[in-house]
Amino acid sequence: MSWDDTDHLPYLPPELERLIFEVACIRHGSRCSTKYLLVARRVNTWLKPLIFRVFNQMTLSIFPDFERYPDTLKLEELGKFAQRLILKSGSEKGLKKMLSHFPSLQDFALWVQPIKFLLPTLDNLPLKRLSADLSDLAHDDYLSSTFSNITHLDVIKFHGRTWKEWEVLSKLPHLTHLIIGSLIDLDVFPNLLHHVSQLRILIFMPGEQGIAAWMGENEHKLNVNDDRLVMLSSPRFPILLEDWVKGGESGLDCWAFCELISVARRRKLFLDNPPKWFERIFNWDKHLTDEGKKWYSELNWQDAWFCEFMAGTTQE
């Protein structure tokens, strides 16, 4: 065997070599890991499902960027790997054509236009998570296949604020996590918590428009004693988008954050008078008991937002 032949053989067992590349990919993120695709054909095969499982096609930090790299990135080849997709607005024909390339899509987000026109296309996808403007949906739309397996629903906008209108969500058989992004009547909270029996987390995260008036009218009346309800101040758009992307790459998004809030409440790990409204950048040590700090440290949960915030504070 010549030197050239041995030089191209792997020096590690394939299972260990693959594990090393996968760990590096997860740690460095999709965008920085594309360089590994050039190492060898086998590495390319191993990592593509990891690198291209999250598609961010909004106007900020697009990945994969098909327009910039048309010769090397082909939607027809990479779409099959995607599990999560966020899209900017587009024509009905254009969005439907794009979605046809994502047969394994489990998490879909469309924030800037109502979603009803896409329901026939979404009906054919194995969706479990949906983040969208539902303002143009009718009652029977929620009984379609699109919603039959949804576990996580982020309602950007809705078609009403009364329990009579929100009651339809109790028909979703697998709904466990819900974000309310619009203003509602107070009785919607207890009714959702009661009638959606499998609901584990209910997050109230309205946008800035109208929230001051709503708070002035309702905050003193809000008395829902349920650990599953988390009031979360909505991050601004760039952070909101990056949180969605980070969640796809590591699982550490606002869903996971609010689940930890709920667990800490249930186990009474907060100090007296914990925040009524939580910020996404949150100093856990400042608000937890000694037992709570021990619990949180054992999770080994590195909140990217707080780490970046602290790093920036230190540099200043």
Secondary structure, 3 states (H helix, E strand, C coil): CCHHHHHCCCCCCHHHHHHHHHHHHHHHCHHHHHHHHHCCHHHHHHHHHHHCCEEEECCCCCECCCCCCCCCCCHHHHHHHCCEEEECCCCHHHHHHHHCCCCCCCEEEEEEEECHHHHHHHCCCCCCEEEEECCCCCHHHHHCHHHCCCCEEEEEECCCCCHHHHHHHHHCCCCCEEEECCCCCCCHHHHHHHHCCCCCEEEECCCCCCHHHHHHHHHHHCCCCCCCEEEECCCCHHHHHHHHHHHHHHCCCHHHHHHHHHHHHHCCCECCCCCCEECCCCCHHHHECHHHHHHHHHHCCCCHHHHHHHHHHHHC
